[in-house]
Amino acid sequence: MKTKPQKIDPKQVEKFLADAHKKAIAARKNLVIDEETAYQTAYQAMIKGSLALMLSHGQRPRVQLGHHIAIIEFAQKHLDPRLGTTFALFDRMRRKRNDAFYDIAIVSDMEAEDAVRAAEGYLKAVSADIHARIP
């Protein structure tokens, strides 16, 4: 089992969602400073948003190897299937972030911009889903 049940706490969900939105704003601002930082921060925004989504469903990831994959898979299962291309980018971002963190990976201006745009759109979808279920 990759997740475990947890009581839904609307305040906790909102805190995770607010933090995700702050990270998206930081990612946008970092585009002019450092593409890699913008890219990684956009990824963090998407992970935090996905965690908010999980928590809003009364689940949380187990801390184990591959927990980011479990978070992404959970979100993909619970959000609109039309976000398929966003999830493909999300997974590429995960892999590239790992490469950049543990080795050297070059993040282009276009990749960073695409990541930030994806994070912003993704968080709109996550927020809409959460607020439709938890007013």
N, C-alpha and C positions, 0 to 999 in steps of 0.2 A: 504494500500500500504506500503510495507516494504522498498522500495527504492524511490529515487526521482531523476529526471534528473539533469544532470550537464554537462556543456560544457566540451568536452575532452581537457585536457591540457597535451600534451606529456611530458613536463618537470615534472609536478606533478606525472604522472604515473611512470616515471623513478625514481623519488625520493622515492616513496613508494616501488618500486621494489628493489632499492639499499638498502634501510633500511631493507627490508625483508631478503636479502642476508646477510647483516651484522649480523642480528639476528641469522641466521642459522649458521654462522661461530662462533658466541658467544656460541650458544647451543653446537656445537661440542667441543669447548674448555672447556666448563663447565662439560662435561661428567666425567672428572677426578677429579673434585672438589665437585660437588653437583648434584646428579641425578635429584632432584626435580627442581632445577633451569634450568638444561639442558632441561628437559621436557617442562617446562613452556615457556622457550625461543623458543624452537622449535615450540610450538603452536603459539606464537606471530609472528614468522616468517611466518607461514602459513596464519594467519589472515592478516598480512600486504601484503603478496603476493596476497591474495584474494581481498583485497581492491584495489590494483593496477589493478587487472583484472576488477573489477567493474568500476573503474574510466576510464579504457581504452574502456569501452562500454558506457561511458557517463551516468553512474549511480553512486549513492552513497547511503549508507544505511541511513535510518532515525534513529536518536538517540532515541531508545526506548528499553524497556525490550525485550530481546531476539534478539538484533541486530546481535550478533555473529552467531546465527542460520540462520538469513537472509543472512548473508555474505557467509556462507558455502553453503547454498542452491543455491544462485546465481552462485557461482563458479561451483558447481556440474552440474548445468543446462547448463553452457557454456563451460565446458571442456570435454575432451574425456571420454566417458562412461567407457572405460577400467580402469579408475582411481577409480572405485567403491570401491575397498578394501582400497585405500588411504583415500577416504571420510569416510568410516566406522571408520577407525582409527582416522581421524580428529575429528569426532564427539565424539568418546570415550575420546580423548585428551581434548576436550572442557569440558566434564562432569568431568573428573578426575582433571583438572586444577581448576574447581570450588570447588570440594571437598577439594583439597589441600589448596586452598586459604581461604575458609570459615570454614574449619574443618581440620581434620588430614587425610591425605591420603599418604600412603607409595608408592613411585615410585621406582621400582626395577631398577637395572642396565640394564636389558634387555628391559624394557619398555622405559627407557630413550634413549637407543641406537636405538630402533625401531622408536621412535618419531623423533630423529635427522635425521636418514636415510630417513624417510618419508618426512620430511620437505625439505631436500635437493632435493629429486626426484620431489616433488611437485613443488618446485620453478623452476626447469628446465622446467616442463610442462607449468607452468604459463608464464614464460619468452618467451618460444617458441610461445605460443599463442599470446601474446601481440606483439611480434616483427614481427609476420606474418601479423598482421593487422596495426601496427603503426611502420613503418621503422625508 
